Amino acid sequence: MAKDPATGRHKGFGFVEYDVPEAATLAMDVMNGMMVGGRQLKIGRPNNYNLAVTQGFPAPPEERIYVANVNEAISEEVLREIFAPFGEVKACVLSADIATRKHRGWGFIEFAESTPAEQAAMAMNGFSLGNLTLRVRKCVVGGPLGEGMAALGSLPPPSSSEAATSNNVSQATGPRPPQQVIDVAASINLSIGEASGSAPLQPSSTPQVVQKAVASSPIVVLENVVGGRSEVDDELAADMEGEGSKCGAIAKVVVHFASQEEIQAAGGAEGSEVSIFLQFKEAASAVRALELFDGRWFAGRQVAASLFDYERYRVVTSSDTMVYIPEASD
């Protein structure tokens, strides 16, 4: 943080430098406009940033994605299994920390083709895994992946002081992931909750069938309510609240306009341009709403309804501006 010598306080701006450009780009996407300490952050490149410098870097492979905020209990093998349903995974590496002998919570996954990479980047960004929210995006620059955790194999055993340091480390709608991914994640989340401080998890051949985070979510997403942006009017959110309130109290209704990447990841399906999120005050109300809306016909269109993970909902709708909050009843 830049410091004011006269007052001894910072000037309200500063610089953050990351290990990889993907992390910096992701931070700008997520943090710009976020409220911190009563102020809205403004995140961007420095004024002297020269875009031409990046032209000398290797081009980013279309098949490669960047994954961050990975729980330390998730091994490379488990992460590979999580992303395998999208397509063949050629490589999965997590950045190794020599001091702690654990990974640093970020790495890269490379698929055999570009299409699975695009789908995984859209579907898995904001996905809850191991009680942490994954951050996923396409790569910014190319180059060799490195050895990942395999690099630790060539190091001598840690000294007693290094081992002590390691032990003190804290444990840490758009397209939706395939059901197989949700099943595996549910098993992993449950295992981490039951065995804190254990060794990194290994792939499981018998994943749980139900993801508790989704099953207990108060969020319902409605799709195919309208054909596109042009059919959205100022009354749409209020109309959905009126119908949804038959199932229980609603805290918020969000009309989400999908990005071009989200639409492409959904295969350009009709009705994928606009999704409506109903945030109920109780999860039981969301279950009743699921039964009410799913398969129901609305203005000549058959609505598809499903429960939606709360953490993913917060990420997906963070930049949406068409929000309806019902007036509190007396």
N, C-alpha and C positions, 0 to 999 in steps of 0.2 A: 504494500500500500504506500502511495506517495504521501510523505509527511510534511506538514506545514511547520517550518521552524519557529514561526511566531507563536503559534498556539500549542504546539507539541502534539496536535491531533492529525489524523490523516485527512487528506483533501477530498475524500469521497470517491476516489478511483484508484485502481491498481491493476496489476497484471498477474495472470496465472499461466504458467507454462506446463504443458503436459508431455508425457513420454512419447506419444504418437499423435499425429495430426487428426486421426479419427476421433480421439478423445476430445480434442479442442473443438472440432466441428459439432460433436454431439452436445458438448456443454453449451455452445451458443444456441443450438436448437432448443434445448430443454430449459435453460436458465434465463434466457432473454425475456424480460417482462415479468419475471417472478417477484413477488413481494417478499422482502427481507427487512425486518426491523422497521416496518411501516413505510418503506421506500421501494419503488419499483426499479429493479435492476435493468440496466441497459448494457447488453453484452455485444461485443463486436471485435473485429480485428483492430490492431493498433493503426494509427494514422500512417505510420511509415511501413506498413505491411506491403510487400511487393509480391503480387501474384505471379510475376514472371519467374520468380525464384523456383516455384514449384514445377515449372515446365521442364526442368532438368531431371526431375524424379521419374522413376519407372511408372508407367501407366497402371492404374489399379485394375487387377483382374476382375472381370464381371462375375466370376464364380466365387469370389471371396467376400466374407462379411466380417465385421468387427463386433465382438461381444464383450460387454463390460458389466460390472457389478455382479460378478459370479461369486457365489458363496464359497468360502475356502474348503468346505467339505465336498464340493463337487469336483470330481476328477476329470481329466481329459476324456477318459473312456465313457463316463456318464454323460458328459456334455455331447459327445459324439452320438450317443444313443438317443438323446433328446432331439437332436436335429435330423437324425437319419430318416424319419418319415417324410421329410420334404424331398429327399433324393439322395443319391449316392454321395457320401462324404469322403473326399480324398484325403483330407488332413484336418486335424483339430489340435491346436497348440495353445497352451496358456502360458503367459509370461511368468518365468520362475523368479522367485526372490531368494538369492543366495544366502541372505542372513537368516531368514526364517525357515528355509527349505520347503516353503509352500508357494503356491502361485499367488500372483498379485491381484487377482480378481478380474483380469481382462486377457483377451487373446483373440485368435482368428480361427475361422472355420472356412474351409475351401471345399466347394462342391465340384462334382464332375461337370456340371452344366450351370449356365447363368440363371435359368428360370427358377430352379429351386432356391438359389441364393436370394433372388428378389422376393420370392414368396416368404421365405424364412425371415428376412429382414423386416417385412411388414407385419407378419403374424406374431413374431416373438418379441418385438419391441414392447416393453411394458408387461411381459409375461412374468408371473410370480413363480420363482424357482428357489427352493431352499430358504423360504421366508425373505428373499430379496427380490427386487424388481429388475429383471434383465434390461439392459440397454443395448439395442442391436441396430446397426446401420451398415450400409455398403462401405467398402474401403475407399480411402481417399488417394492413397499412393500404393504402388506395387512393391516388388522386391521379394527376396527369400523370406519364408515364414520363420525360419529358425528351428531349433530343436524342441523348444517348449520345456516341459518338465523333465524330459530325457537328459537335458543339460546337467541336471543335478547328479546324475549317475557317475559322472567323471570326477566329481569333487570328493575330497577326503571326508570322512565322517565328521560331523560337527563337534566342536569342543564343548565342554560342560557349560561354559558361559553362553555359547551360541544356543545350546539346547534350552537353557533357562530363558533366554530371550524369546525363543520360539514358543515356549509354553505359555509365556505371558501375553501372547497375541490374543486379542479378543476374538471370540467366535462370532464369527459373524452370521362404431363397429366398422369397424374395418374387418379385414380377414382374421379369422380365428385359427389357432393351431389345430392340427388334426387331433382326433380323440385319442390316438395312440400317444401323442405327446402329453396331453393332459393326464392320461392314466399314469405314465411314467413319472411325471412331475409330482402327482399326488403321493405316489409311493416314496419319492425322495423327500418331500416336505415332511411326511410323517416320520420317516426314519431319522431325519435331522432333529426333529422335535423330541424324539425319544432317546437319542444318543448324542448329546452335546459333548464336544471335546473328543470324539472318536476319530479314527483315521478316515481319510477321504473315502466316500462311498464308491462302491464298484457297481457296474451295471447289474440290474435285476431282471431276471427272466420271468418274474411273476408280479408285475406292477399292479397297484390298486386300481379298481375300476372306476371309482368316483373321486373327483377332486373336491376336497372339502371346502376349499376357498370359493369355488364356484357354487357348490351346492348350498352354501349358507349366505350367498350374496343377496343384497337387497336391490340389485340392479337387473332390469329387464331391457333388452334391446329389441326394437321392432324394426323389421326390414320389409321392403316392398310396400310400404304404406303409400308412397307416392312414386311417380315414375322418374322424377328428376327435380332439380332446383327450381325450374320454372313453375312447378306445381305446388311449391311451398308458399303458404300465405301466413299472415300474422296470427291467424286463429288456429293453426295446426297444433301447436304445442298445447294450447288451452283445451282444444278438443280431445287430445290424447289424455290430458290430465283428468278431464271429465269422465272419460270411460274408465281409465285406470283406477280412479278413486273409488270405484265400486268394489275394488278388491282390498282397499286399505289406504291409509294416509300416504300422500306423496310429498316428498321434500323438494323435488326438483324435476323438471323435464328439460332435456337438452336435444335440440335438433342438430345433428352432426352431418356436415357436408364432407363427404369423402374426398381425399386428395386423389390426384391422377394415379399415383402409385397404388393407393388402396383399391381403386377401381380396377386397375390392371391385374392386381394380385387376386381379385375376386373373379377374374376371367371376364370382366365387362358385363356381368350378369345384369339383366334388367332389374331396376329397383335398388341397385347397390350404391347409387350415388348419394342417397340420403338415408340415414338411420336415425331412429328416435330412441333416446335412452330415458327410461322411467326410473327414477331413484326413489324407492319406497323407504319409509321409516322403519319397516320391519321386514325381515327376510321372508316370513310366512306370507306376507301380502304379495311379495314378488312371485312366489310359487302359485298363488291363486291367479295372479295376472297372466302367468305363463299359460295356464289352462284356458283363460278367457280369450287371449289374443291369438295364440298359435293356431294357424289354419283358418282364422276368421276372415270373412270378406269385408273389405272397407273401400267404398267408392269404386267398386269394380275390380279391386285387386285383392289377392289372397295374402294376408299378412303372415310373416314368419317371425316367431318370437322365441327368445332363448335367454337363459340366465347369463349374466356377464360378470366376470371377475371385477371386484370393486377397485383394486389397484390399477388394473388395465383401463378401467373406465375413467379414472382420474387422469391418466396419461392421454388417452385418446381424445377426451373432451377438453383438455386444458386450454386450448386456443379457440374453442367454439364461443360464439357471441350470442347465438339465438337460444337464450336460456329463459325458461318460465318457472317462476317460483310462486306457488299458490299462496294466497293470502291466508294467514292463520285464522282458524275459526274460533269463535268465542266459546 
